[in-house]
């Protein structure tokens, strides 16, 4: 009798299931944690990034990424852009 793992070798594992949204969350987390480390603030985690970005559609995350990349201060621009009170009129 063969081990069941031998038959399951062709299936993707849970770790292999990368998504666009997950990649963007990692991107933001890595960039934000650089400035947080300088300020001696605990680093952000993936669950926390998920909670922060949960109401923002993936297509808008691409816009947010481009805006933050173009700014002088990535962290400052990120936090300003995701704050809905800054965009009320």
Beta strands, then each sheet from edge to edge (+ up, - down):
end
